[in-house]
Amino acid sequence: MTALVPGIAFAGGPVDEELVIDGEIQMITRAAPPEGHPLDEVLSGWLYRTEETRLLETDTFENPGMLEVQDGADLWNTVDGSAGKSCASCHGDAEESMAGVGASFPKWDEASNRPINVELQINKCRTEEMGAEAYKFDAPEQKALTAYVKHQSLGTPVAIDLAEGHMQSWWEKGNELYYTRTGQLNLSCASCHEQNNGNYIRADHLSQGNVNGFPTYRLKQASLVSLHNRFRGCIRDTRAEFPAAFSDELMALEVYVTWRGTGLSVETPAVRQ
């Protein structure tokens, strides 16, 4: 029998339903785990949400996160910086050039000798190609443009390449962090998302913590929430000091947690409570 974290009550697990967006895009919400994965099946967080929340994600017109995705589309075509360029100046139509791209991040970046995510890739393009300032962490523009880029991979299975550069060593560091208990509550990521997924904590149904839907629209915050914001929020909730966004610790964790969701469809922007 699974040992429960204090304050968590058994809830019954994920629903047995399929996610189809706009009646056309069949999403993969259950996938076979990659080799070495600790769980028998990889499950989307969508399966753990209430019926009302699940329905919001089935229709792009009803999905509240799509408003910020549209903001991202506007930013894609907006000229900014000393080079007089927009994203579209180099990459053209995002529906074509960005199709499938978001499903393969984080990637290895030789120049910085570390993994980078979509947010950091956007900032790299802005500073090096556009002559524009990098977006500050969680700036509305950063979240909107990241969501727009990742939305072009809607339905594409998550698949990162651990053979690139030193991605494997970052995976190993992320794996270590995932199981490290921290804070006054002495909890790890695994305490909730591996040992207790399917249970409730503070009226929220715990999922496996897969990140295939980020940036995610969270109803209680009424806006898109970035992945590193969510990481920091979880660490804060253990009553521990949280690392800076895009720090080595959180980038390693992003590599590992993204791998854990291998095979699930990109859902950006997912809708969660």
N, C-alpha and C positions, 0 to 999 in steps of 0.2 A: 504493500500500500504506500502511495506517495506521501511523504512528509510534507505538511502544509506550513507555509509561512504564517506566523500569527496574524490574524485579521483577515485571512483569505478563507472563503467558504466554497465548497464544491459547487460547480455550476452546470456541468453536463457536456462541455466541449463544443466544437464548431458545428455549424449546420451542414446538412447534406444538400447543397444547392449549387447551381451553376451561375456564373457571372457572365452575362452577355450585354455588351454596351451598344446602345442604339439599335438593338435587335440584329446586329450584324457582326460585331467583333467578339468572338468567343475567347474568353480569357482563361488562362491556365491558373487555377486557384489551388490545385493539388498537384504536386510533382514528386517524382522519385528523387531521393536525396543523392547528392554527389558522393563519391567514395570518401569515407572517413567522417561522414556526417553523423552526429549522435542520435538523430531521430529517424524513425522509420518512414515518415512522410513529411514533405515540406508543404506547409499550409499558409495561404494568404490570410492576413488579418481581416479581410472582408468577411470571411466565414464566421468570425467571432462577434460581429456587430449586430445591432438590433435590426429588425426588418425595415424600419423606417430609414435607418442610415444606409443599409444595403441598397435600398431602392434609389437613393439619391445618386449613387454611382453608376446606375444602369443607363442613365440618360444624360448626355453631355449638356443638354439644355437646362436640366434641373440641377446638375452638379455645381454647387456654389464656387468651387475652386476654378471653374472655367473662366470666371470674370478676370482673375489674375493671369490666367494663361493668355487671355486676349491682350492684357497689358503687355505681356511678354512678346506677343506678336508685333505690337506697335514698337516696342524697343528694338526688336530685331531689325526693323527697317529705318530706325532713327540714326541719322548721322551724328557722330559725337567724336570729339578729340581733334588733335592738330592735323591728323592725316586726312581728315574729311571723309571718313569711311563709316559705314554701318556694318553690322554683322552680314547683312545681305550683300554688301559690296564684294566680299570674298566668297561667301557660301551660297549665295543665290537663294532659291526657294527652300526654306527649311523642311518642308514636307518631303522633299527629295534628298537634300544633302544631309539632314539630321536623322533620317529614318534609320532606326536601329542603333544609333550612336549611344544614346543614354543607357541602353541595356548593358553596355560593355564597360562602364565606369564603376569604380575608379580604375585608372590606367597608370602605367609607369611613366614618369616624366624624367628623361635623362638629364635635362638641364638643371633641375632642382634635386635630382638624385633621391626622389621620394614619389609616392603615389600622389596623383591629383584627382579631384572629383570634378563634376561639371562646373561647380561654382568657381573653383580655382582655374579651370581651363578658360572660362569666360573672362576672368580677370587677366589672365595671361594674354588673351587676344586683345583685350582693351588696352593694356599698357604697351604691348610690343607691336601690335599691328595698327591700332587706331590712334595711338597717342592720347588716350583718355585715361582718366583716373580709375583705379580699381574700385569696385563696389565695396563698401564696408559690409562686414558680416551682418546678415539679416536685413540689409536695406531692402525696401519694397521692390526695387528694380532687380536686385540680385535674385530674390525669390521668384519673381514673375518670369524673368528670362530663363532661369534654371528650369522652372516648371514647363515653360514653352518648349525648350529643347528636349526635355525628357518626354513630353507628351507626344513627340513625333515617333517615339518608340512604343506607343500604346499597343499592348498585345504581344510585343516581342519578348521572348523569354530572357531572363537575366542570365548573363554568362560573362564573367570576368576572367582574364587570362593571368593565372598565377605564375606562368612561365616568363612573363615579361620582366626584364630587369631583376630587381630584388623583391618582387611582389610576395614571393613565398615567405621571406623572412618577416615581412610586415604582417602577413597572415598569421604567422606564429605568434607575433607580439599581440595582435588583436585577439587571438584565441586565448592567450594568457590573461589579458585584461577582462575578457568575457566571463571568466570563471573566478576572478579575484573579488572576494568580498570586501566591501568598503563602507565607510561612514558609520555613524552611530547605530544604524539599524543592522549593520553587518550583512548587507545583501550584495549579491552579484547580479549581473544581467541574467545568468542562468537560473538564479533563485526564482525569478518570476517567469521568464519566457521559455525555460526548458523544464524545470521541475514542476511548475504550476500553471502552464498554459491550459486554458479551458476552465480555470477557476476565476473567482471574482476577487478583486482587491479594491476597496473603497468604491464600490458600485461600478467598477470598470471590469469588463471581461478581458482577462489576460490572453493575448495571442502568443504566437511563437516569436513575435518581435521582428518579423521580416520587413525589409525596408524597400520593397519593390514599388511602393506607392508614393515615395517622397519626391519633392515637397508634397505634403499631405494637407488637405483642408480639414482642420479640426473644428468641430461645431462649437465647442465650448470657448474657443478663442476667436471664432468667426473670421478666420484668415488662414492662409497657407502657413504651414510650419515646416521649417527646414530640418534636415536630418540631424545636423549638429546641435540645433536648438533642442531637439527631442532627446539626444544623448545627454546634453547638459542638464535637462530637466529631470531625467531619470536619476542621474548621479546626485543632483541636488536633493531629490526625494529620499535618498538613502542617508541624507544629512552629512554629506561629504563635500569637500571643495571640488569644484568641477574644473577641468582643463579648459584652456582657450579653444575657441573654434578653430579648426584646421590645424590644431597642434598635432605633433607626432602621435600622441596617445589616441586622439579621436580619429585621425586618418587610419591608423592601424585597426581601430575598432570598426571603421567603415568598411575596410577591405574584408575583414573577417565576417561581419554581419551580412554584407552584400552576398558573399559566397554562400552563407547559410540559406539564402533565398534563391539559389541557383534553380533555374527551370520555371520559376513563377513568371507570369506576364508582368511587364511594366504596367502599372495602373495609374501613373501620375496624371492628374491629381486624384489620388484616392480620397475617400471621405471617411473620416473616423470621428468618434465621439470626443 
